Amino acid sequence: MKPVRHFITAARTSWIVLVIAALASGALLFFGGQGGDGAPATGLPDSAESAKVAALKDTLPDADTTSALIVFSRDGDEITAEDEAAIAERSAALIDIADTEFLPPATVSDDGTAAILPVPLTVIDDVTERADRAAEIREIANEDLPSGLTALMTGGEGFAVDIAAVFKGANFTLLGTTVIVVALLLIVTYRSPWLWLIPLAVVGIADAVAGVVAKRIAEAADVGLDASITGILSVLVFGAGTNYALLLIARYRDELRLHEDRREAMNAALKGAGPAIIASGSTVVLSLLTLLFAELSGNRALGLACAAGIVVAMLFALVVLPAALVLFGRKLFWPYVPEFGSEDRLAHGFWHKLGTAVSRKPVIVAVIGIAILGGLAAAVPQVQVGLAQTEKFTSEPEAVTGQNIIAESFPAGSGSPTIVIANTDKAEEVAAAATDVDGVSSARITQSNDDITEISVSLDAAAETDAAFATVNDLRDELHTIDGADALVGGTDAESFDAAEAQARDQALIIPLILIVVFIVLVLLLRSLLAPVLLLLTVVGSFFASVGASWLLFQSVFDFPALDNSVLLFSFLFLVALGVDYNIFLVTRAKEEAEKLGTRRGMIRALSATGGVITSAGILLAAVFAVLGVLPLITLTQIGIIVCVGVLIDTLLVRTVIVPALAFITGDWFWWPRRGRAHLHNAEQPVEDEVAERVNA
């Protein structure tokens, strides 16, 4: 009767946990609702000069207006008199949409190959309404044009609409692709017709709950979540949550061979895998929370949202998943059911043979592994950072095409003028001084009130390029010297320049904080100093190798000109925080085994036990991050590829051979200063004998 009572108790407890989890999740989803459907915001602090310009611009008469640029061209041929007449007709037709009663004639370039028509517009915050208006403008601008003449919408409004279009339905695309990838990899991993459904369902619900929790926390902290953040959040929750599930299920399957009662097996599995999951999840959470020290609000929002997501993923992995697994019993693993008392295969197979081989020549293995990392990292000095406005898409939207036409026929910066705000009584002097700065093509006063005046400055350089940033910097240096003008330089180029500067400061602060956090967690977990140092060095080496390898891919395959400013920081964060997870999974198991078998045998045993599951988890996480590439925005594609490459390097090289080799080289000193009982074991006793002793004990 005892097995029956255990079955009833286990089933009852599992049902209670699942019902409570379902009710709580349903309530959150019903009353919460997910947010974050807009394009990424700059998130500059109020102290940034361009942010001050934006605030002052709101006090001017045209504060509630924006503008679109309609570019007419004949694919490089000169515009004819018939074309100019048609453009005038289109200008008249656009007055009904424009925020003005009169549109000036379009400006034809000196070479006669293009014409620009600025269209003032009322500011619309709603993304859908803004997109509908842009579609109407584009339709009217192209209506009844002579054959061969085309009209493209670009400028600030065109780019804003096209970037928003990139993220329209982004969450659905990312989520759908992620679910398919995870499902396929789980089916391959478990080779079971239904086992994969349990972790997929649990992690899927965790992702939905995480979106709501992140939204509520962001609202409380007064930060906004855009579609890029919620997309990364889903990828992170699915990747990390599935990793935790794989680790727990693998340990549960092993314990089912040692325990007849599945509840006892799950208790043992949680006791063994739980600390590793909590430690790895805590490392990721604390690393993400270092972003709260960032200047850019977008970085702070990402840190808060993703930290909340990891906490939710851990809770579901440690509470909901065990209940679901216990509820369905051993047959859930069919056709590979782990029967009680069946053979323990950890002393056999590929991973045991690999660990034994590495232990025989650890120095050679470590040298070769480190040489591979160094060879890949050799490309890092060639990495370029900073993308122009027209280089941020993997596919070319209309706004980019239009801006490229402007750059060929007009000063390259005409599509996104720099804005200068100065005291009204010094406006003429400021405008004259601006035209004397190298890289400035023109400066004109556009609007003013009794106190301040706006001056529109066109640059020779294309928007958001190094040349444009240099001109903005020179412009600021020159205009700041005019006494009594209080001149400030803002606009698109200035905002991007300030954002790049803020991102560099955030990177210089956050990266050391992440390293400190990870090191402290490892020290507390392992109660050692040498092992955390070695593990941290391997993860950092893996990061540089992944950046180098990815840069070679970007140059030779994807033809990306540079990395976006935020890519290195986010890639470092995800790679170090998630990469150290696999080392935690391996080394915590090695520490557990070393107490009984010694360091060498304990590491071989740990590699045998975790090799398959960590490799599966790494491949799955790499594939999930690669899903970010489905969106046509280079920033997310680059982050996804770097993290994907880095996780594969960390999983297949660093954790597989380099870390074990370092443990074999250092021996019991790996756990210094707490060497424990590992050094007491007989170094000559065969590995298989000690494994058998533990299994039969």
C-alpha positions as CSV (number, residue, x, y, z in Angstrom):
1,M,0.0,0.0,0.0
2,K,3.0,2.3,0.5
3,P,3.6,2.9,-3.2
4,V,-0.1,3.7,-3.7
5,R,-0.1,6.2,-0.8
6,H,3.0,7.8,-2.3
7,F,1.4,8.0,-5.7
8,I,-1.8,9.6,-4.3
9,T,0.2,12.1,-2.2
10,A,2.5,13.0,-5.1
11,A,-0.4,13.4,-7.5
12,R,-2.4,15.5,-5.1
13,T,0.6,17.8,-4.3
14,S,1.3,18.2,-8.0
15,W,-2.2,19.1,-8.9
16,I,-2.3,21.7,-6.1
17,V,0.9,23.3,-7.3
18,L,-0.3,23.3,-10.9
19,V,-3.7,24.7,-10.1
20,I,-2.2,27.5,-8.0
21,A,0.3,28.3,-10.8
22,A,-2.4,28.3,-13.4
23,L,-4.7,30.6,-11.4
24,A,-1.9,33.0,-10.6
25,S,-0.6,33.1,-14.2
26,G,-4.2,33.5,-15.6
27,A,-4.8,36.4,-13.2
28,L,-1.6,38.1,-14.2
29,L,-2.2,37.7,-17.9
30,F,-5.9,38.8,-17.7
31,F,-5.3,41.9,-15.6
32,G,-1.7,42.7,-16.8
33,G,-1.4,42.7,-20.6
34,Q,2.0,42.9,-22.2
35,G,3.4,46.2,-23.5
36,G,6.3,47.3,-25.6
37,D,5.2,47.5,-29.2
38,G,7.0,50.7,-30.2
39,A,10.4,51.4,-31.8
40,P,13.4,51.8,-29.6
41,A,13.8,55.2,-27.9
42,T,17.1,57.1,-27.4
43,G,16.7,57.3,-23.7
44,L,19.2,60.1,-23.1
45,P,19.5,61.7,-19.7
46,D,18.1,65.2,-19.3
47,S,21.6,66.5,-18.8
48,A,22.6,65.6,-22.4
49,E,22.9,68.7,-24.7
50,S,20.7,67.2,-27.4
51,A,18.0,66.4,-24.7
52,K,18.2,70.1,-23.6
53,V,17.6,71.2,-27.2
54,A,14.6,68.9,-27.5
55,A,13.1,70.3,-24.3
56,L,13.7,73.9,-25.5
57,K,12.3,73.1,-28.9
58,D,9.0,72.2,-27.2
59,T,8.5,75.8,-26.2
60,L,8.7,77.1,-29.8
61,P,5.6,77.8,-32.0
62,D,6.1,74.6,-34.1
63,A,6.6,72.3,-31.1
64,D,3.8,70.0,-32.1
65,T,5.0,69.5,-35.7
66,T,7.3,67.1,-37.4
67,S,8.2,66.8,-41.1
68,A,8.6,64.3,-43.9
69,L,10.8,64.7,-46.9
70,I,9.4,63.5,-50.2
71,V,12.3,62.8,-52.7
72,F,11.4,62.7,-56.4
73,S,13.9,61.1,-58.7
74,R,14.4,59.3,-62.1
75,D,17.0,56.7,-61.0
76,G,19.9,59.1,-61.7
77,D,18.4,60.8,-64.8
78,E,17.6,64.5,-64.9
79,I,14.2,65.7,-63.9
80,T,12.2,67.2,-66.8
81,A,9.9,70.2,-67.0
82,E,7.0,67.7,-67.1
83,D,8.3,66.1,-64.0
84,E,8.5,69.5,-62.2
85,A,4.9,70.3,-63.1
86,A,3.7,66.9,-61.8
87,I,5.7,67.5,-58.6
88,A,3.9,70.8,-58.1
89,E,0.6,69.0,-58.5
90,R,1.6,66.4,-55.9
91,S,2.6,69.3,-53.6
92,A,-0.9,70.8,-53.9
93,A,-2.5,67.4,-53.2
94,L,-0.4,67.0,-50.0
95,I,-1.6,70.2,-48.5
96,D,-4.7,68.5,-47.0
97,I,-2.4,66.2,-44.9
98,A,0.3,68.8,-44.2
99,D,0.2,70.9,-41.1
100,T,0.3,74.1,-43.2
101,E,-1.8,76.0,-45.7
102,F,1.0,76.4,-48.2
103,L,3.9,74.2,-49.3
104,P,6.8,75.9,-51.0
105,P,8.0,74.6,-54.3
106,A,10.2,71.5,-54.2
107,T,14.0,72.1,-54.3
108,V,15.8,70.6,-57.3
109,S,19.4,69.5,-56.8
110,D,22.2,71.3,-58.7
111,D,22.7,68.3,-60.9
112,G,19.0,68.1,-61.7
113,T,18.6,64.5,-60.7
114,A,16.4,64.9,-57.6
115,A,13.9,67.2,-55.9
116,I,13.1,67.5,-52.2
117,L,9.6,68.5,-51.0
118,P,9.4,69.1,-47.2
119,V,6.0,68.3,-45.8
120,P,5.2,69.7,-42.2
121,L,3.1,67.3,-40.2
122,T,1.3,67.2,-36.9
123,V,3.0,65.0,-34.3
124,I,1.1,61.7,-33.8
125,D,2.1,59.4,-31.0
126,D,0.0,56.4,-31.9
127,V,2.1,54.0,-34.0
128,T,-0.7,52.6,-36.1
129,E,-2.1,56.1,-37.0
130,R,1.3,57.3,-37.8
131,A,1.9,54.4,-40.2
132,D,-1.5,54.9,-41.9
133,R,-0.7,58.6,-42.5
134,A,2.7,57.7,-44.0
135,A,1.1,55.2,-46.3
136,E,-1.4,57.8,-47.4
137,I,1.4,60.4,-48.0
138,R,3.3,57.9,-50.1
139,E,0.2,57.0,-52.1
140,I,-0.6,60.6,-52.9
141,A,3.0,61.5,-53.7
142,N,3.2,58.7,-56.3
143,E,-0.2,59.2,-57.8
144,D,-0.3,60.2,-61.6
145,L,3.5,60.7,-61.8
146,P,5.1,60.6,-65.3
147,S,6.5,57.2,-66.2
148,G,10.0,56.7,-64.5
149,L,9.5,59.4,-61.9
150,T,9.2,58.0,-58.3
151,A,8.5,59.6,-55.0
152,L,10.0,58.3,-51.7
153,M,9.2,59.4,-48.2
154,T,12.3,59.8,-45.9
155,G,13.5,62.3,-43.3
156,G,12.8,62.1,-39.6
157,E,9.2,61.0,-40.1
158,G,10.1,58.5,-42.8
159,F,12.7,56.8,-40.6
160,A,10.5,56.8,-37.6
161,V,7.7,55.1,-39.5
162,D,10.0,52.5,-41.1
163,I,11.7,51.7,-37.8
164,A,8.4,51.3,-36.2
165,A,7.3,49.0,-39.1
166,V,10.3,46.7,-38.3
167,F,8.9,46.1,-34.8
168,K,5.2,45.8,-35.9
169,G,4.3,42.3,-34.9
170,A,7.9,41.7,-33.8
171,N,6.9,39.9,-30.6
172,F,4.7,37.5,-32.5
173,T,7.4,36.8,-35.1
174,L,10.1,36.3,-32.5
175,L,7.8,34.2,-30.2
176,G,6.6,32.0,-33.0
177,T,10.0,31.4,-34.4
178,T,11.4,30.8,-30.9
179,V,8.7,28.3,-30.0
180,I,9.3,26.3,-33.2
181,V,13.1,26.2,-32.6
182,V,12.8,25.2,-29.0
183,A,10.2,22.5,-29.8
184,L,12.3,21.0,-32.6
185,L,15.5,20.9,-30.4
186,L,13.6,19.4,-27.4
187,I,12.2,16.7,-29.7
188,V,15.7,15.9,-30.9
189,T,17.1,16.0,-27.4
190,Y,14.5,13.7,-25.7
191,R,13.4,11.6,-28.7
192,S,10.0,11.3,-27.0
193,P,6.6,12.0,-28.6
194,W,5.4,14.0,-25.5
195,L,8.1,14.7,-23.0
196,W,9.1,17.9,-24.9
197,L,5.6,19.3,-24.4
198,I,6.0,19.7,-20.6
199,P,9.1,22.0,-20.5
200,L,7.8,23.9,-23.6
201,A,4.4,24.5,-22.0
202,V,5.9,25.5,-18.7
203,V,8.5,27.9,-20.2
204,G,5.8,29.3,-22.6
205,I,3.6,30.3,-19.7
206,A,6.6,31.6,-17.8
207,D,7.4,33.9,-20.8
208,A,3.8,35.3,-20.9
209,V,3.9,35.9,-17.1
210,A,7.4,37.5,-17.4
211,G,6.1,40.0,-19.9
212,V,3.4,41.1,-17.6
213,V,5.7,41.2,-14.5
214,A,8.3,43.2,-16.5
215,K,5.7,45.7,-17.7
216,R,4.5,46.3,-14.1
217,I,8.0,46.7,-12.7
218,A,8.9,49.1,-15.5
219,E,5.8,51.2,-14.9
220,A,6.7,51.4,-11.2
221,A,10.3,52.4,-12.0
222,D,9.0,55.0,-14.6
223,V,10.9,53.4,-17.6
224,G,9.4,52.4,-20.9
225,L,9.6,49.0,-22.6
226,D,9.9,49.0,-26.4
227,A,9.5,46.1,-28.8
228,S,13.3,45.4,-28.9
229,I,13.4,45.0,-25.1
230,T,10.3,42.7,-25.0
231,G,11.7,40.7,-27.9
232,I,15.0,40.1,-26.1
233,L,13.1,39.4,-22.9
234,S,11.2,36.5,-24.6
235,V,14.3,35.1,-26.1
236,L,16.1,35.2,-22.8
237,V,13.2,33.6,-20.8
238,F,12.9,30.8,-23.4
239,G,16.6,30.3,-23.6
240,A,17.4,30.3,-19.8
241,G,14.1,28.7,-18.8
242,T,14.6,25.8,-21.2
243,N,18.2,25.4,-20.0
244,Y,17.0,25.1,-16.4
245,A,14.4,22.6,-17.5
246,L,17.0,20.5,-19.3
247,L,19.2,20.4,-16.3
248,L,16.4,19.4,-13.9
249,I,14.9,16.8,-16.2
250,A,18.4,15.2,-16.8
251,R,19.0,15.0,-13.0
252,Y,15.5,13.7,-12.4
253,R,16.0,11.0,-15.0
254,D,19.2,9.9,-13.3
255,E,17.5,9.9,-9.8
256,L,14.6,7.7,-11.1
257,R,17.2,4.9,-11.6
258,L,18.1,5.2,-7.9
259,H,14.7,5.8,-6.3
260,E,11.6,3.7,-6.8
261,D,9.3,6.5,-5.7
262,R,9.2,9.3,-8.2
263,R,8.5,12.0,-5.6
264,E,11.7,11.0,-3.8
265,A,13.5,11.0,-7.1
266,M,12.3,14.6,-7.7
267,N,13.3,15.7,-4.2
268,A,16.8,14.3,-4.9
269,A,16.9,16.0,-8.3
270,L,15.9,19.3,-6.8
271,K,18.5,18.9,-4.1
272,G,21.2,18.2,-6.7
273,A,20.2,20.6,-9.6
274,G,18.3,23.3,-7.6
275,P,21.4,25.0,-6.1
276,A,23.0,25.2,-9.6
277,I,19.9,26.6,-11.2
278,I,19.5,29.2,-8.4
279,A,23.2,30.1,-8.6
280,S,23.2,30.5,-12.4
281,G,19.9,32.4,-12.4
282,S,21.0,34.7,-9.6
283,T,24.2,35.4,-11.6
284,V,22.2,36.4,-14.6
285,V,19.8,38.5,-12.5
286,L,22.5,40.4,-10.6
287,S,24.4,40.9,-13.9
288,L,21.3,42.4,-15.5
289,L,20.7,44.6,-12.5
290,T,24.1,46.3,-13.0
291,L,22.3,48.1,-15.9
292,L,20.4,50.1,-13.4
293,F,23.6,52.2,-13.1
294,A,23.5,53.1,-16.8
295,E,22.9,56.6,-18.1
296,L,20.6,55.5,-21.0
297,S,17.1,54.7,-19.8
298,G,16.9,52.0,-22.5
299,N,19.7,50.1,-20.8
300,R,18.0,50.4,-17.4
301,A,14.7,49.2,-18.8
302,L,16.4,46.2,-20.4
303,G,18.1,45.3,-17.1
304,L,14.9,45.5,-15.1
305,A,12.7,43.7,-17.6
306,C,15.1,40.8,-18.2
307,A,16.0,40.4,-14.5
308,A,12.3,40.0,-13.8
309,G,12.1,37.5,-16.6
310,I,14.9,35.3,-15.3
311,V,13.4,35.3,-11.8
312,V,10.0,34.1,-13.3
313,A,11.9,31.5,-15.3
314,M,13.6,30.2,-12.2
315,L,10.4,30.0,-10.2
316,F,8.6,28.0,-13.0
317,A,11.6,25.7,-13.4
318,L,11.9,25.0,-9.7
319,V,8.2,24.9,-8.7
320,V,5.8,24.3,-11.7
321,L,8.0,22.0,-13.8
322,P,8.7,19.5,-11.0
323,A,5.0,19.3,-10.2
324,A,4.2,18.6,-13.8
325,L,6.9,16.0,-14.2
326,V,5.9,14.1,-11.0
327,L,2.3,14.2,-12.1
328,F,2.9,12.2,-15.3
329,G,5.3,9.7,-13.9
330,R,8.0,7.6,-15.5
331,K,6.1,6.8,-18.7
332,L,6.6,10.5,-19.7
333,F,10.1,9.5,-20.8
334,W,8.9,6.7,-23.2
335,P,10.4,5.1,-25.2
336,Y,13.6,5.6,-23.1
337,V,12.0,5.0,-19.6
338,P,14.5,5.2,-16.7
339,E,13.6,2.1,-14.7
340,F,14.5,1.7,-11.0
341,G,17.7,-0.1,-10.6
342,S,18.7,0.1,-14.2
343,E,22.3,0.5,-15.3
344,D,24.1,3.7,-14.5
345,R,25.7,4.8,-17.8
346,L,27.7,7.7,-16.5
347,A,30.9,5.5,-16.3
348,H,30.6,4.8,-20.0
349,G,29.9,6.7,-23.2
350,F,31.4,9.6,-25.1
351,W,31.6,12.2,-22.3
352,H,33.3,9.8,-19.9
353,K,35.9,8.9,-22.6
354,L,36.4,12.5,-23.4
355,G,37.0,13.5,-19.8
356,T,39.4,10.6,-19.3
357,A,41.3,11.6,-22.4
358,V,41.6,15.2,-21.3
359,S,42.8,14.1,-17.9
360,R,45.7,12.3,-19.4
361,K,47.2,15.3,-21.2
362,P,45.5,18.3,-19.7
363,V,48.4,20.8,-20.4
364,I,48.4,20.0,-24.1
365,V,44.6,20.2,-24.3
366,A,44.5,23.5,-22.4
367,V,47.2,25.1,-24.6
368,I,45.4,24.0,-27.8
369,G,42.0,25.3,-26.4
370,I,43.5,28.6,-25.3
371,A,45.3,29.0,-28.7
372,I,42.0,28.5,-30.5
373,L,40.3,31.2,-28.4
374,G,43.3,33.5,-29.0
375,G,43.2,32.9,-32.7
376,L,39.6,33.8,-32.9
377,A,40.1,36.8,-30.7
378,A,42.9,38.1,-32.9
379,A,40.2,39.7,-35.1
380,V,38.9,41.9,-32.3
381,P,41.3,44.9,-33.0
382,Q,39.8,45.1,-36.5
383,V,36.3,45.6,-35.1
384,Q,34.6,48.9,-36.1
385,V,31.8,50.4,-33.9
386,G,29.2,52.9,-35.1
387,L,26.5,52.6,-37.8
388,A,25.2,55.4,-40.0
389,Q,21.5,56.1,-40.1
390,T,21.1,54.3,-43.4
391,E,23.1,51.2,-42.2
392,K,20.9,50.0,-39.4
393,F,18.6,47.7,-41.4
394,T,19.4,44.3,-42.9
395,S,16.9,45.1,-45.6
396,E,16.6,48.6,-47.2
397,P,13.3,50.4,-46.3
398,E,12.0,53.3,-48.3
399,A,13.4,55.9,-45.9
400,V,17.0,54.6,-46.4
401,T,16.6,54.5,-50.2
402,G,15.3,58.1,-50.2
403,Q,18.1,59.3,-47.9
404,N,20.7,57.6,-50.2
405,I,19.3,59.6,-53.2
406,I,19.5,62.8,-51.1
407,A,23.1,62.0,-50.2
408,E,24.0,61.6,-53.9
409,S,22.4,64.8,-55.1
410,F,22.4,67.2,-52.1
411,P,24.6,67.7,-49.0
412,A,24.4,64.3,-47.3
413,G,23.0,65.7,-44.1
414,S,20.1,67.5,-45.8
415,G,17.6,64.8,-44.8
416,S,18.3,65.2,-41.0
417,P,19.4,68.8,-40.2
418,T,21.1,69.6,-37.0
419,I,19.2,71.9,-34.7
420,V,20.8,74.8,-32.8
421,I,18.9,76.7,-30.1
422,A,20.3,80.1,-29.1
423,N,19.1,83.3,-27.5
424,T,17.1,85.3,-30.0
425,D,19.3,88.4,-29.8
426,K,22.4,86.4,-30.8
427,A,20.7,84.2,-33.4
428,E,22.2,85.9,-36.5
429,E,25.7,85.8,-35.0
430,V,25.2,82.1,-34.1
431,A,24.0,81.2,-37.6
432,A,26.9,83.1,-39.2
433,A,29.4,81.3,-36.9
434,A,27.8,77.9,-37.8
435,T,28.4,78.4,-41.5
436,D,32.1,78.9,-40.9
437,V,32.5,75.5,-39.3
438,D,34.1,72.9,-41.5
439,G,31.5,70.3,-42.5
440,V,28.5,72.7,-42.4
441,S,26.9,73.4,-45.8
442,S,24.2,75.9,-44.6
443,A,22.5,77.4,-41.6
444,R,19.2,79.3,-41.5
445,I,16.8,80.6,-38.9
446,T,13.5,78.7,-38.9
447,Q,11.5,79.8,-35.9
448,S,11.7,81.8,-32.7
449,N,10.0,83.3,-29.7
450,D,10.9,86.2,-27.5
451,D,13.6,84.3,-25.8
452,I,15.1,81.6,-28.0
453,T,15.6,80.9,-31.7
454,E,15.9,77.7,-33.7
455,I,18.5,77.5,-36.4
456,S,18.5,74.6,-38.9
457,V,22.0,73.5,-39.9
458,S,22.7,71.2,-42.8
459,L,25.9,69.1,-42.7
460,D,27.9,67.8,-45.5
461,A,28.3,64.3,-43.9
462,A,25.6,61.6,-44.0
463,A,23.5,61.2,-40.9
464,E,24.9,59.4,-37.8
465,T,28.4,58.9,-39.3
466,D,31.7,59.6,-37.7
467,A,32.1,62.6,-40.0
468,A,28.7,64.0,-38.8
469,F,29.7,63.4,-35.2
470,A,33.0,65.2,-35.7
471,T,31.1,68.2,-37.2
472,V,28.6,68.2,-34.3
473,N,31.5,68.3,-31.9
474,D,33.2,71.1,-33.8
475,L,30.0,73.0,-34.0
476,R,29.5,72.8,-30.2
477,D,33.1,73.9,-29.6
478,E,32.6,76.9,-31.8
479,L,29.1,78.0,-30.8
480,H,29.8,77.6,-27.0
481,T,32.4,80.4,-27.3
482,I,29.8,83.0,-28.3
483,D,29.2,85.1,-25.2
484,G,25.5,85.5,-24.3
485,A,24.2,83.1,-27.0
486,D,23.8,80.1,-24.7
487,A,23.9,78.1,-27.9
488,L,23.1,74.4,-27.7
489,V,23.4,71.8,-30.6
490,G,20.8,69.1,-31.0
491,G,19.0,67.1,-33.7
492,T,19.3,63.6,-35.0
493,D,23.1,63.6,-35.3
494,A,23.6,65.2,-32.0
495,E,21.3,62.8,-30.3
496,S,23.1,59.8,-31.8
497,F,26.5,61.4,-30.8
498,D,25.3,61.9,-27.2
499,A,23.9,58.4,-27.1
500,A,27.2,56.9,-28.4
501,E,29.1,58.9,-25.7
502,A,26.6,57.7,-23.0
503,Q,26.8,54.1,-24.2
504,A,30.6,54.2,-24.0
505,R,30.4,55.5,-20.4
506,D,27.8,52.8,-19.6
507,Q,30.0,50.2,-21.1
508,A,33.1,51.4,-19.1
509,L,31.1,51.2,-15.9
510,I,28.9,48.1,-16.4
511,I,31.4,45.6,-17.8
512,P,33.6,45.8,-14.6
513,L,30.5,45.6,-12.4
514,I,29.4,42.4,-14.2
515,L,32.8,40.8,-13.7
516,I,32.7,41.7,-10.0
517,V,29.2,40.3,-9.6
518,V,30.0,37.0,-11.4
519,F,33.2,36.6,-9.4
520,I,31.5,37.2,-6.0
521,V,28.7,34.7,-6.9
522,L,31.2,32.0,-7.9
523,V,33.3,32.6,-4.7
524,L,30.2,32.2,-2.6
525,L,29.0,29.2,-4.5
526,L,32.2,27.3,-4.7
527,R,33.8,28.7,-1.5
528,S,37.0,28.9,-3.5
529,L,39.2,31.7,-5.0
530,L,41.2,30.0,-7.7
531,A,38.3,28.2,-9.4
532,P,36.3,31.4,-9.8
533,V,39.3,33.3,-11.3
534,L,39.9,30.5,-13.8
535,L,36.2,30.2,-14.7
536,L,35.9,34.0,-15.2
537,L,39.0,34.1,-17.4
538,T,37.6,31.4,-19.6
539,V,34.3,33.1,-20.0
540,V,36.0,36.4,-20.9
541,G,38.2,34.6,-23.3
542,S,35.1,33.1,-24.9
543,F,33.6,36.5,-25.3
544,F,36.6,38.0,-27.1
545,A,36.8,34.8,-29.3
546,S,33.1,35.1,-30.2
547,V,33.4,38.8,-31.1
548,G,36.4,38.1,-33.3
549,A,34.7,35.1,-35.0
550,S,31.5,37.1,-35.4
551,W,33.3,40.0,-36.9
552,L,34.8,37.8,-39.5
553,L,31.3,36.6,-40.3
554,F,30.0,40.1,-40.5
555,Q,32.7,41.1,-42.9
556,S,32.8,38.1,-45.1
557,V,29.2,36.8,-45.1
558,F,26.8,39.6,-43.9
559,D,28.7,42.6,-45.2
560,F,28.0,44.7,-42.1
561,P,30.2,47.8,-42.0
562,A,30.4,48.1,-38.2
563,L,28.8,47.1,-34.9
564,D,26.1,49.2,-33.5
565,N,27.1,51.1,-30.3
566,S,25.1,48.9,-27.9
567,V,26.1,45.6,-29.3
568,L,29.3,45.0,-27.3
569,L,27.8,45.8,-23.9
570,F,24.7,43.6,-24.4
571,S,26.7,40.8,-26.0
572,F,29.2,40.9,-23.1
573,L,26.3,40.9,-20.6
574,F,24.5,37.9,-22.1
575,L,27.6,35.9,-22.8
576,V,29.3,36.3,-19.5
577,A,26.1,35.9,-17.4
578,L,24.8,33.0,-19.5
579,G,28.1,31.5,-20.4
580,V,29.1,31.1,-16.7
581,D,25.9,29.2,-16.2
582,Y,27.4,26.2,-18.0
583,N,30.5,26.4,-15.9
584,I,28.3,26.5,-12.8
585,F,26.4,23.5,-13.9
586,L,29.6,21.6,-14.5
587,V,31.7,22.8,-11.5
588,T,29.0,22.5,-8.9
589,R,28.5,18.9,-9.9
590,A,32.3,18.4,-9.9
591,K,32.5,19.9,-6.4
592,E,29.7,17.5,-5.3
593,E,31.5,14.5,-6.8
594,A,35.0,15.5,-5.7
595,E,34.0,15.3,-2.1
596,K,33.6,11.5,-2.7
597,L,35.8,10.7,-5.6
598,G,38.6,13.3,-5.6
599,T,39.1,16.2,-8.0
600,R,40.2,14.3,-11.1
601,R,37.6,11.6,-10.8
602,G,35.0,14.0,-9.7
603,M,35.5,16.2,-12.8
604,I,35.3,13.2,-15.1
605,R,32.1,12.1,-13.3
606,A,30.7,15.6,-13.6
607,L,31.5,15.8,-17.2
608,S,29.9,12.4,-17.8
609,A,26.8,13.5,-16.0
610,T,26.4,17.0,-17.4
611,G,28.1,16.8,-20.8
612,G,25.1,15.7,-22.8
613,V,22.6,18.0,-21.1
614,I,24.8,21.1,-21.1
615,T,25.7,20.6,-24.8
616,S,22.0,20.3,-25.6
617,A,21.2,23.4,-23.5
618,G,24.0,25.3,-25.2
619,I,22.9,24.5,-28.7
620,L,19.4,25.3,-27.8
621,L,20.3,28.7,-26.2
622,A,22.5,29.5,-29.2
623,A,19.7,28.7,-31.6
624,V,17.2,30.8,-29.6
625,F,19.5,33.9,-29.7
626,A,20.0,33.4,-33.4
627,V,16.3,33.9,-33.7
628,L,16.8,37.6,-33.1
629,G,18.1,37.7,-36.7
630,V,14.5,37.3,-38.1
631,L,14.0,41.0,-37.5
632,P,15.6,43.3,-40.2
633,L,17.5,45.4,-37.7
634,I,21.2,45.0,-37.6
635,T,21.6,45.7,-33.9
636,L,19.5,42.7,-32.9
637,T,21.0,40.5,-35.6
638,Q,24.5,41.3,-34.4
639,I,23.6,40.6,-30.7
640,G,22.0,37.4,-31.7
641,I,24.9,36.1,-33.8
642,I,27.6,37.1,-31.3
643,V,25.8,35.4,-28.4
644,C,25.0,32.4,-30.6
645,V,28.7,32.0,-31.6
646,G,29.8,32.7,-28.0
647,V,27.5,30.2,-26.4
648,L,28.6,27.5,-28.9
649,I,32.3,28.3,-28.2
650,D,31.6,28.2,-24.4
651,T,29.6,25.0,-24.6
652,L,31.7,23.0,-27.1
653,L,35.2,24.2,-26.3
654,V,35.5,26.0,-23.0
655,R,33.2,23.9,-20.8
656,T,34.0,20.7,-22.6
657,V,37.8,20.6,-22.5
658,I,39.4,23.9,-21.3
659,V,37.7,24.0,-17.8
660,P,38.2,20.3,-17.2
661,A,41.9,20.6,-18.3
662,L,42.5,23.5,-16.0
663,A,40.9,21.5,-13.1
664,F,43.2,18.5,-13.9
665,I,46.3,20.7,-14.1
666,T,45.6,22.4,-10.8
667,G,44.3,19.3,-9.1
668,D,43.0,19.8,-5.5
669,W,44.3,23.4,-5.7
670,F,41.4,24.1,-8.0
671,W,39.3,24.4,-4.9
672,W,41.9,26.6,-3.0
673,P,41.7,27.7,-0.3
674,R,39.0,25.2,0.7
675,R,40.4,21.9,-0.6
676,G,38.0,19.8,1.4
677,R,38.4,16.0,1.5
678,A,39.2,15.7,-2.2
679,H,43.0,15.4,-1.6
680,L,42.5,12.4,0.7
681,H,41.5,10.0,-2.0
682,N,43.9,7.5,-3.6
683,A,45.1,8.9,-6.8
684,E,46.0,5.5,-8.2
685,Q,42.5,3.9,-7.8
686,P,40.9,3.3,-11.2
687,V,38.1,5.8,-12.1
688,E,35.7,3.0,-12.9
689,D,36.2,1.4,-9.5
690,E,35.4,4.6,-7.6
691,V,32.4,5.3,-9.7
692,A,31.1,1.8,-9.1
693,E,31.7,2.2,-5.4
694,R,29.6,5.4,-5.4
695,V,26.8,3.9,-7.4
696,N,26.6,0.7,-5.3
697,A,26.8,2.6,-2.0
